[in-house]
Amino acid sequence: MVKKRQSFSKDFKAKVTLEALREESTIQEIAVKYGVHPNQISQWKAQAIAGMADIFERPNKKSEETRKQEEEKDSLLKTIGEQKVEIDFLKKKYKQIYGYDPIL
């Protein structure tokens, strides 16, 4: 008989991980209490510690890479706008000089 893989809710994981982080009881005791393998609790604890810094990051702060991409995009859009103005000006002058629209 194949045993179905267990899945836990994020609330349950947080509760067990918080208890493991407090270190008021051993991981083995927590595992017995909640019916979870000790290795799983250790993994959740390691993930919590590794992701702890992300909790304090400002959600509206842009990464350096995103900021550079936006600056490059703005620069390219500015260049395109300048070229469009120049083309429109040259078309107008061409029509004034030769009397008809330029053939493109």
Residue, then its C-alpha position, 0 to 999 in steps of 0.5 A: m500500500v502506497k502512503k499518501r504524501q503529507s502536506f501542511s498548511k502555511d499556518f501549521k508550518a509557521k506555528v511549528t517553526l516558531e516553536a522550534l525557533r524558541e528552543e523551549s523544547t527539542i526538535q525531537e519533542i516538537a516532532v512527536k508533539y505535531g507528528v512531523h519528522p524532525n528533519q522536516i522541522s529542521q528544514w522549515k527552521a533553516q528556511a525561516i532563518a534564511g528568509m528572515a531578512d526579506i520580511f524587513e525589506r520595503p515592498n516599494k523599494k526597487s532592486e538595482e537591476t530594475r532601476k537600471q532597466e527603467e533608466e535605460k528604457d527612459s533613455l531609449l524612449k527619449t531618443i525615439g521621441e527626439q527622432k520623431v520630432e526631427i523626422d516630422f520637422l524634416k518632412k515639413k521642410y521638405k514639403q515647403i521646399y519641394g511642394y509635395d510629401p517625401i516618398l518613403 
